Amino acid sequence: MPPDQDAGTLVSFIGVQLQLAGSLLCLVLGLALRRGLGSRPWVSWWVASYAAVSVAVAAVVVRYYLLPFLPPASRELHETAYVAALYALYAGAKLVFLCCLLAGTWLFVTRTPPSRIGLGAGLALVLGVGVLFVLAPTELNPLMAWQAGFAVPTFLFCAWLLVGLPFERRTRGSRLLAVACVLLAILWILYVPGFLGLGTGKGTFINSALTWLTAHNSYVDVLFEFLLGFAMILAVLDDVFREAEDARAARLRDVAASEARLSQIIRAASEGIVLLDAGRRVVHCNPAATEILRCSESEMLGQTFDRFAGGVRTDDLWSRAAGRAGGFPATPPAGYEIRGLRADGEEFPMELSLRAIGDSVPEGYVLIVRDRTQRVRLETERARMQQQLAQAARLETIGRMVSGVAHELNNPLTAILAFGQDLLSQARNPADNEALTTIVQQSQRCRSIVQDLLTFARSKREDREIVAPRDVVDRVVPAFERQAATQGIRLEVSVGENLPSLDANPSALEQVLTNLLDNAFHAVGSGGAVAIRGSVGGDRVSLVVEDDGPGIPPEVLPRLFEPFFTTKELGKGTGLGLSVSHGIVEQHGGTLRAENRTDLGGRGARFVVALPFLDRRAISRDPHPALPPADLSARPAAPPPLAATGPRRVLVVDDEAPIRVAIRRYLERRGWTVEEAKDGREALEKLGIDRDDARSRLDQFDVIITDLKMPVVSGIDIHDRLAAVAPASMEKLVIISGDTASADVSEFVARLKRPLVQKPFDMRTLAEVLDQTAPPSAAPAAP
């Protein structure tokens, strides 16, 4: 300080230095606060305002307390320029302070950045004022008074913004900052008359106060700077605290909502969820768990879960759950399957999954409880269905094999039976007649076995009619009543007359019922009981045959319907009864089920025949069915003498030469003219089909006998070609076949309108069909 300055100047010097130190201190505090609070842009603006104040005060210090120390020559030469520049810097810094204060307060209140237009206007104002003071320097006191025109509106606008904060954002800091802005606006209003010397008169109190205020303005500015800075810091800290409280409240709300959702999920879960403490006592459970264990939540709370474990030792479960920290899995993927115990004492299969809560020492357990009763029932039912499907597939395979075997047997049996009957019809000695009779009888026996096999393979054609279940039972039972009386067997019949009627073959159903009763009588022996019951379930009528015998061994049950499988002694059964019955029932669209009775402690067997009210698999049948084979147990009579009729011509088409020869020998003795064809192709050539003379060639034959299964051109092809070329000649066609089980033959038989004679057939049956097709006539056939 120059030596000529007085005590007043010293006071002003100290005040300016104190103001500069205070501004720098507020700047440092603001920078530290900005560094600790992170991204809050209003703090940066407020820090910039204190930086601007520090620059303005530094310009004053240079002007009044450093410039006088310049050399006299330099000071006299450049003093005016130096003063103008310093005053311009001071005025510009003060305007920057006001702009930064306004921008920071705007951001603090609105949380929206100031517009670029406002920032540009503030910058233009600062530059304009600086240029103005450089070009037109003035003294400091007028400059101070002139700044009030910007300072007072700025402070008042900031206070208005702070007062307009929403109620939830008003804090002590924001209120104190608003008060500080109002006080600064009042202070700058008082500065105006003081710096311009506009007092009311010398010696008055107001004039003395204004004079003192202007003389000590640096000290007053320091106080207000600290007040403004403290209010800013307090407002920022309060805002940070409020945001933290809001965030904590939001987190608490999220946690509460999450807990509510979790509680709803647990309560809505279909699986039982049980929470245990370290002592394995129930502390929480959901409704699914109470439903599974059949007790209320209040009854479960506080109970040890071992109570519901059905007496099973669960120590291993808990130890494995507690050892999960050691790398052991707490629960296998499928859970533990144990015997559960409901609150009412009922046992049930229970699946249990558990996890221990805690690290080294379990603090509790979380259990997932599942009732496996329905699943076990479904698994048992699925196993039973798989067994039935496997059995059905096995029977289907056996049926196809049996059908093929029967077809291969039919052709040689047809030839043997035909030649045997042919030789037996001729006069021979008694010894030859006895041998031939034995051949014919054994051939017929083989034919019966083959027919049973075909029935099992579902190849037999049937005649359906409306039949009452009670009528079928009434025709079968009398034959067993005498046997029941002889062996002391109690036979019970409970089949009502009001059962729905069936569209079925009565003889086939009688055969099924006979086989089942025969097996039941054989199983019970003397003194047993056999019952026949009838009932209706859904769309099916059930006929049940049950006995109190030893039952069906488990190893026998899967093979019960296989052909040639029997448990009877050697010579007392062929093993075809149940297999044939199974085929007949399935052919009628029903099911035949065998099971052991449970109402007698596991003793006794039950066979259930379930048939639909209406056979959906019924098809239109041939109006000329195949005639049943004649009974040749006795020596047949010789063919009747030939009538005086014209010759009848027949074409025999078969790939088996013995069959063609047998038919030709038999028919020629009856007056037929027989022509043979070894396959379908030769037959088409003889018939002239697809040629211009087809009509004349067809007229040469009265009957056409053709086998179905032949290589290259089959009997089906002959039938279809004849139907296409000469439909009227279809009346001459007679079909013979040993296979009606294959898919193509079954489909053909379903649409067949001509007679079908199944191999092996009785030659008299074939002759009767031929007579029906081409009756004898006194006039000879056309050439």
KEPA-390722 format. One line per 3 residues: number of its first residue (from 1); their letters; for each residue x, y, z of C-alpha. Coordinates in steps of 0.25 Angstrom, whole numbers. Each point is the difference from the previous one (the first is absolute). Last residue first. Layout:
N
NUM> a> X:Y:Z  ... $
REM end
This chain:
783
783> paa> -286:-494:-316  -13:4:7  -3:-9:12 $
780> paa> -8:-12:-2  -15:0:3  -5:-8:12 $
777> spp> 5:10:9  8:-1:13  1:13:9 $
774> atq> 12:9:-3  3:8:13  -9:-8:10 $
771> dlv> 6:-13:-6  14:5:1  -3:4:15 $
768> eal> -5:-15:2  12:-6:-7  9:9:9 $
765> trm> -7:-5:13  1:-15:-6  15:2:-2 $
762> dfp> 2:4:15  9:12:2  14:2:4 $
759> kqv> -1:11:-4  -10:11:1  -12:1:-10 $
756> lpr> -3:14:-3  -13:3:-8  -1:13:-8 $
753> klr> -3:14:5  14:3:5  2:14:6 $
750> avf> 5:-4:14  7:-12:-6  8:9:-8 $
747> esv> 4:8:12  4:-12:8  8:-6:-12 $
744> das> 8:13:-1  2:0:15  4:-14:2 $
741> atd> -10:-9:8  -8:-6:-11  10:-11:-4 $
738> gsi> -4:-14:-4  -8:5:-12  -11:-5:-10 $
735> ivl> -8:10:-8  -12:-3:-9  -3:8:-12 $
732> kem> -11:-3:-10  -9:12:5  11:9:-4 $
729> sap> -3:-2:-14  -10:11:-1  11:10:4 $
726> ava> 8:-4:-13  13:9:-2  1:8:14 $
723> alr> -6:-11:9  9:-11:-7  12:9:2 $
720> dhi> -3:2:15  -3:-15:2  13:-5:-8 $
717> dig> 8:10:8  -5:-4:13  3:-15:-4 $
714> svv> 14:4:-1  9:3:-13  15:0:3 $
711> pmk> 0:-11:11  -13:-6:5  -8:3:13 $
708> ldt> -15:1:-3  -3:-14:-7  -10:0:-11 $
705> iiv> -12:-8:-4  -7:5:-13  -14:-6:-3 $
702> dfq> -8:-2:-12  11:1:-10  0:2:-15 $
699> dlr> -8:13:1  13:6:6  7:-3:-14 $
696> sra> -11:6:-8  0:13:8  15:2:1 $
693> ddr> 1:-1:-16  5:14:-2  11:-2:11 $
690> dig> 3:6:13  -6:-13:7  1:-12:-9 $
687> lke> -4:-10:11  11:-9:-4  10:11:0 $
684> lae> -5:6:13  1:-14:7  15:-2:-5 $
681> rgd> 4:13:6  -8:-4:13  8:-13:2 $
678> kae> 0:-15:-3  -13:1:-8  -9:-12:-1 $
675> evt> -12:-5:-8  -11:-8:5  -12:-6:-7 $
672> wgr> -9:-3:11  -8:-14:1  1:-3:14 $
669> rel> 11:-9:-2  7:12:-7  -2:8:13 $
666> yrr> 7:-9:9  12:-2:-9  2:14:-4 $
663> iav> -1:5:15  11:-9:4  9:3:-12 $
660> rip> -1:15:2  3:-2:15  12:-9:-3 $
657> aed> 5:10:-10  0:12:10  1:13:-8 $
654> dvv> -15:0:-1  -10:4:-11  -11:-10:-3 $
651> lvr> -9:3:-12  -13:-7:-1  -9:-5:-11 $
648> rpg> -14:-7:2  -4:-11:-9  -15:-2:-3 $
645> taa> -9:-7:10  -5:-14:2  3:0:14 $
642> lpp> 13:-6:6  -2:-11:11  2:6:14 $
639> paa> 14:0:5  3:-12:9  -3:1:14 $
636> pra> 10:5:10  7:-9:10  -3:6:14 $
633> sld> 7:11:7  -2:8:-13  -8:12:6 $
630> app> -2:10:-11  8:13:0  -8:12:2 $
627> lap> -5:8:-13  7:12:-4  -10:12:0 $
624> hpd> -8:4:-12  -5:14:4  14:4:3 $
621> rsi> 1:9:12  0:15:2  10:4:10 $
618> arr> 0:0:16  11:8:6  -9:9:8 $
615> dlf> -6:-11:7  -12:6:7  -2:-2:15 $
612> pla> 15:-1:2  6:-13:6  7:-2:13 $
609> vvf> 4:-14:3  6:-1:14  7:-12:5 $
606> rag> 2:-1:16  10:-9:7  -1:-5:14 $
603> rgg> 8:2:13  7:13:3  -7:2:13 $
600> ldt> -14:-3:-5  -4:14:-4  13:2:-8 $
597> rne> -3:-9:-12  11:-3:-10  -1:6:-13 $
594> arl> -3:-4:-15  -5:10:-10  -8:-2:-13 $
591> tgg> -3:12:-8  -10:4:-10  -1:4:-15 $
588> hqe> -7:-13:-4  13:-5:-6  6:3:13 $
585> vig> -9:-9:7  2:-11:-10  15:1:0 $
582> hsv> 1:-1:15  -10:-12:0  10:-7:-10 $
579> slg> 12:3:9  -8:-4:13  -4:-14:-6 $
576> lgt> 12:-2:-9  10:-7:11  -3:-14:-5 $
573> gkg> -6:-5:13  -1:-13:8  11:-8:-8 $
570> lek> 11:4:9  -5:7:13  -5:14:-1 $
567> ttf> 8:12:1  -2:3:-14  8:8:-11 $
564> fpe> -4:-5:-14  -4:14:-4  4:12:9 $
561> flr> -12:6:8  6:-4:14  14:4:-3 $
558> plv> 1:13:9  -8:-7:11  8:-12:1 $
555> epp> 12:6:8  -10:6:9  -7:-13:4 $
552> igp> -14:1:-4  -10:-3:12  -1:-12:9 $
549> gdd> -15:-2:-2  -11:9:5  -6:2:-14 $
546> evv> -4:12:-9  -7:1:-13  -4:14:-3 $
543> lsv> -8:5:-12  1:15:-2  -9:8:-9 $
540> rdg> 7:13:-6  -3:14:-2  3:5:14 $
537> gvs> -1:-12:9  -11:-10:0  -1:-13:8 $
534> gri> -1:-15:-1  5:-10:9  4:-15:-1 $
531> ava> 5:-7:13  8:-12:3  2:-7:13 $
528> ggs> 8:-11:5  -4:-14:6  8:-8:-10 $
525> gva> 10:7:-9  1:15:0  9:1:-12 $
522> hfa> -6:-10:-9  -14:6:2  6:14:-3 $
519> ndl> 7:-5:-13  -13:-6:-5  -8:12:4 $
516> lnt> 10:9:-8  0:-9:-12  -15:-1:0 $
513> lvq> -2:15:1  9:2:-12  -7:-11:-9 $
510> ela> -14:6:4  5:13:-5  5:-6:-13 $
507> spn> -14:-7:-2  -7:13:3  7:8:-10 $
504> adl> -1:14:4  -8:13:0  -3:1:15 $
501> spl> -13:2:8  0:9:12  -1:-7:14 $
498> neg> -15:0:5  0:-16:1  9:0:11 $
495> vsv> 13:-8:2  3:-5:14  2:-15:-2 $
492> elr> 7:-8:12  6:-14:-2  3:-7:13 $
489> igq> 9:-12:-4  -3:-14:6  7:-7:-11 $
486> taa> -13:-7:-5  -9:12:2  10:9:-7 $
483> qre> 1:-9:-12  -15:-1:-1  -1:15:1 $
480> fap> 11:2:-11  -8:-3:-12  -11:8:5 $
477> vvr> 9:12:1  3:2:-14  -14:3:-7 $
474> dvv> -5:8:12  13:9:0  -2:3:-15 $
471> drp> -14:4:2  4:9:12  9:8:-8 $
468> avi> -11:3:-10  3:-2:-15  -2:9:-12 $
465> erd> 7:-7:-12  14:-2:-6  4:-10:-10 $
462> erk> 15:-2:1  12:-2:-8  12:-6:6 $
459> sra> 13:8:-1  2:5:14  14:-7:2 $
456> ftl> -6:-7:12  -12:-5:-10  11:-4:-10 $
453> ldq> 6:-9:11  -13:-6:4  -3:-3:-15 $
450> vis> 14:-6:-1  -3:-9:12  -14:-4:-6 $
447> rcr> 7:-3:-13  10:-9:7  -11:-8:6 $
444> qsq> -7:-1:-14  13:-5:-5  0:-10:12 $
441> qvi> -14:-5:-4  3:-1:-15  13:-8:2 $
438> ttl> -7:-9:11  -12:-3:-10  11:-3:-11 $
435> aen> 6:-10:9  -13:-6:4  -5:-1:-15 $
432> dap> 13:-6:-4  -2:-11:11  -15:-2:-4 $
429> nra> 3:-3:-15  -2:11:-10  -12:6:-8 $
426> qsl> 3:15:-3  -5:12:9  12:-3:9 $
423> ldq> 10:3:-11  -7:14:-3  -1:3:15 $
420> gfa> 15:-3:2  4:8:-13  -8:12:4 $
417> lia> 5:0:15  14:-2:-4  -1:11:-11 $
414> tlp> -6:10:9  9:-4:12  12:3:-10 $
411> nnl> -6:14:-3  -5:4:14  13:-3:7 $
408> eha> 8:12:-7  -12:9:3  0:-4:14 $
405> vgs> 15:2:2  -2:14:-6  -12:3:9 $
402> vmr> 8:-5:12  12:9:-3  -10:12:-1 $
399> git> -7:-4:12  13:-2:8  5:14:-4 $
396> elr> -14:6:4  1:-8:13  13:6:3 $
393> aaq> -5:14:-3  -12:-2:9  9:-6:11 $
390> alq> 9:12:-1  -12:9:-1  -5:-6:13 $
387> qqm> 13:0:7  1:15:-4  -14:2:5 $
384> rar> 4:-6:13  12:8:2  -7:12:-3 $
381> ete> -11:-3:10  11:-3:10  7:13:-4 $
378> lrv> -13:8:1  -3:-6:14  14:4:5 $
375> rqt> -2:14:-6  -13:1:7  5:-4:13 $
372> rdr> 14:8:-2  -4:11:10  11:10:-1 $
369> vil> 7:8:12  11:10:-3  8:3:13 $
366> vyg> 8:12:4  9:-3:12  5:8:11 $
363> epv> 13:7:6  9:-11:-5  14:1:5 $
360> sdg> 11:2:-10  -7:10:-10  -15:3:3 $
357> iar> -13:-6:-4  0:-15:-4  -8:-5:-12 $
354> lsl> -11:-10:-1  -7:-8:-11  -10:-10:5 $
351> emp> -9:-10:-8  -11:-6:8  -8:-13:-2 $
348> fee> -12:-1:9  -3:-4:14  -13:4:7 $
345> gda> 1:3:14  -10:12:0  12:10:0 $
342> rlg> 6:-6:-12  12:-10:0  10:0:-11 $
339> rie> 8:-13:-4  12:5:-7  5:4:-14 $
336> yga> 12:10:1  1:10:-12  0:-3:-15 $
333> ppt> 13:8:-2  7:-5:13  -1:9:12 $
330> apf> 10:8:8  12:-4:-9  13:-2:7 $
327> gga> 11:11:-2  4:2:15  -10:12:1 $
324> rga> -11:-10:-4  2:-8:13  -12:5:8 $
321> ars> -9:-5:-11  7:-13:0  -1:-1:15 $
318> wld> -15:4:0  -3:-11:-10  8:-10:7 $
315> dtr> -7:3:13  -13:-3:-7  -4:-13:7 $
312> vgg> -13:-4:-6  -12:0:11  -10:5:-10 $
309> afr> 8:13:-4  -11:9:5  4:1:15 $
306> dft> 15:1:-5  -4:14:-4  0:5:14 $
303> qgl> -12:8:4  1:15:4  -10:4:-11 $
300> mes> -7:-12:-6  -13:1:8  -1:15:-2 $
297> esc> 2:-2:-15  -12:-10:-1  2:-15:-2 $
294> rli> -2:-9:-12  15:-3:-3  -2:3:-15 $
291> eta> -10:11:3  9:7:11  12:-1:-10 $
288> apn> -9:6:-11  -4:11:9  14:5:2 $
285> chv> 9:-3:13  8:8:10  7:-2:13 $
282> vrr> 0:-15:0  9:-6:10  13:-7:-6 $
279> gad> 8:5:13  8:9:-9  -13:7:-5 $
276> llv> -9:-6:-11  -7:6:-12  -10:-8:-7 $
273> ige> -4:1:-15  -11:-10:-5  -1:0:-15 $
270> saa> -11:7:-8  6:14:3  -10:11:2 $
267> rii> 4:2:15  15:0:-4  -3:9:-12 $
264> qsl> -9:10:9  11:0:11  11:3:-11 $
261> rae> -9:11:-6  -2:6:14  15:-1:3 $
258> saa> 3:7:-13  -10:11:3  6:2:14 $
255> vdr> 14:0:-6  -4:9:-11  -6:9:11 $
252> lra> 12:-1:8  9:4:-12  -9:12:-3 $
249> ara> 1:4:14  15:-1:0  0:7:-13 $
246> dea> -9:11:5  9:1:13  13:1:-9 $
243> erf> -7:10:-8  -3:8:12  14:-1:6 $
240> vdd> 6:5:-14  -10:11:0  3:4:15 $
237> lva> 15:-1:-4  -2:9:-12  -8:10:8 $
234> lim> 9:0:12  12:3:-10  -7:11:-7 $
231> afg> -5:6:13  14:0:6  5:6:-13 $
228> llf> -10:11:0  3:3:15  15:0:-2 $
225> efl> -2:9:-12  -9:9:9  10:1:11 $
222> vdv> 11:3:-10  -8:10:-7  -2:8:13 $
219> ysn> 15:0:3  3:5:-14  -12:10:1 $
216> hat> 7:7:12  1:14:-5  -13:-1:-8 $
213> lwt> -7:-5:12  6:11:9  -4:11:-9 $
210> las> -14:-7:-2  -1:0:15  5:14:2 $
207> nif> -10:5:-10  -11:-7:6  3:5:14 $
204> tgk> 1:15:-5  13:8:2  0:4:-15 $
201> gtg> -12:-1:-7  -10:-9:-7  11:-9:-6 $
198> lgl> 1:-1:-15  15:-2:0  0:-9:-13 $
195> fgp> 7:-12:8  -10:1:12  -12:3:-9 $
192> vyl> 1:-13:-8  6:-9:11  -13:0:8 $
189> iwl> -7:-7:-12  12:-9:-1  -2:-4:14 $
186> ial> -15:-2:-2  3:-10:-12  10:-7:9 $
183> lvc> -10:-2:11  -10:-6:-10  10:-9:-5 $
180> ava> 5:-5:14  -15:-2:3  -2:-9:-12 $
177> llr> 13:-8:3  -5:-2:15  -13:-5:-5 $
174> sgr> 7:-10:-10  9:-4:11  -11:-3:10 $
171> trr> -7:-8:-10  -11:1:-10  -1:-11:-10 $
168> efp> -13:-7:5  -6:14:0  3:2:-14 $
165> lgv> 10:12:-3  -6:14:-2  8:6:11 $
162> llw> 13:-4:-7  -4:6:-13  -5:13:6 $
159> acf> 13:1:8  8:-2:-13  -9:11:-7 $
156> lft> 3:9:12  15:-2:0  0:2:-15 $
153> pva> -9:13:0  9:6:11  14:-3:-7 $
150> fga> -3:5:-14  -4:15:4  9:-1:12 $
147> qwa> 12:-1:-9  -1:15:-3  2:3:15 $
144> mlp> 13:-7:0  5:6:-13  -4:14:6 $
141> nle> 9:-3:12  12:-6:-8  3:12:-9 $
138> tpa> -3:0:-15  7:-5:-13  -8:2:-13 $
135> lvf> 7:-9:-11  4:-11:10  -12:2:8 $
132> lvg> -9:-2:-12  8:-12:-5  -2:-7:13 $
129> vgl> -15:3:0  -2:-5:-13  8:-13:2 $
126> vla> -8:-3:13  -13:3:-7  3:-8:-12 $
123> lga> 4:-12:9  -14:2:8  -7:0:-14 $
120> glg> 7:-12:-5  -4:-8:13  -14:4:-1 $
117> irs> -1:-3:-15  6:-14:3  -11:-3:10 $
114> ppt> 4:-3:14  0:-15:4  -12:-7:6 $
111> rtv> 0:-5:14  -10:12:3  4:4:14 $
108> flw> 15:-3:0  2:3:-15  -6:13:2 $
105> tga> 8:3:12  13:-4:-7  -4:9:-12 $
102> llc> -3:12:8  13:-1:9  8:-2:-13 $
99> clf> -6:12:-6  2:9:12  14:-4:2 $
96> vlk> 3:2:-15  -6:14:2  10:2:11 $
93> aga> 11:-5:-8  -3:9:-11  -1:12:9 $
90> yla> 14:-3:6  7:-3:-13  -6:13:-6 $
87> yla> 5:7:13  14:-6:-2  1:3:-15 $
84> avy> -4:15:3  10:1:11  11:-5:-8 $
81> ate> -3:8:-12  -1:13:9  13:-4:7 $
78> hle> 8:-2:-13  10:12:-1  -1:5:14 $
75> rsa> 2:-14:6  11:-3:-9  8:13:4 $
72> ppl> -4:-2:15  5:-14:1  -12:-9:4 $
69> fpl> -2:-2:15  -13:8:-2  -6:-11:-9 $
66> lyy> 1:-10:11  -10:5:11  -11:7:-7 $
63> rvv> -1:-6:-13  6:-14:3  -9:-2:12 $
60> vaa> -12:4:-8  3:-10:-11  2:-11:10 $
57> vav> -14:3:6  -6:-2:-14  8:-13:-3 $
54> sva> -4:-5:14  -14:3:-3  1:-7:-14 $
51> ays> 5:-13:7  -11:1:10  -10:0:-12 $
48> avw> 7:-12:-6  -2:-8:13  -15:4:-1 $
45> wsv> 0:-5:-15  7:-13:4  -10:-2:11 $
42> wpr> -11:1:-9  5:-11:-9  -1:-11:10 $
39> sgl> 8:-12:-5  9:-3:11  -3:3:15 $
36> grr> 15:-1:5  7:8:-11  -11:11:0 $
33> lal> 1:1:15  15:1:-1  -1:11:-11 $
30> glv> -10:8:8  9:0:12  11:5:-8 $
27> lcl> -8:11:-6  -6:4:14  15:1:5 $
24> lsg> 4:8:-12  -12:10:2  3:1:14 $
21> alq> 15:3:-2  -3:10:-11  -10:7:10 $
18> lqv> 10:0:11  10:6:-9  -10:11:-4 $
15> gif> -4:2:15  15:2:4  2:10:-11 $
12> svl> -13:7:4  5:1:14  14:5:-4 $
9> tga> -7:11:-9  -7:5:12  13:0:8 $
6> dqd> 7:9:-10  8:-3:-13  13:9:-2 $
3> ppm> 9:-12:3  -5:-8:-12  -6:-14:3 $
REM end
